[in-house]
Amino acid sequence: MNLVKYQPLTTGLLDMEIDRLFDDLPDGTFWGFERNYPKVDVREEKDGYVLEADLPGLSEKDIEVRIEHNLLTISSARKEEKEEKKNGYLVRERRDYSFARSFALPEDVNREHIDAQFKNGVLILTLAKKPEAQPKKIEIKGA
């Protein structure tokens, strides 16, 4: 399956060029603006799926994982404030950080057996497959 970026037909040439400028940046930053979603790896194993999301600077209390209908969503929101006084000037900088990433669950995922662990800035979700979806060996009986 190939992922193709959605480009509505009504988008003007200038809008497309600005989007391309930001998309082409190697680390996703431009003048302090960041893409607000984590990098995620998903792999299939024999008995389930493993999803690993890089969430540096967050703790397990900052992260929410939920399943609604057939969608698994990882999200976080936090607000940072910084105040600095120098030479009679007062500088206040505020930054709101939030993201949400959603993934369509395969039909064979057992929603009742999803494990979430957070260690060293990495969220690891283990999604077990339904028993009927796992390979089953058929015993052959002699006559």
Summary of the structure (lengths in Angstrom):
residues: 143
radius of gyration: 21.8
end to end distance: 46.2
largest distance: 95.5
contacts: 272
relative contact order: 0.18
helix: 12%
strand: 52%
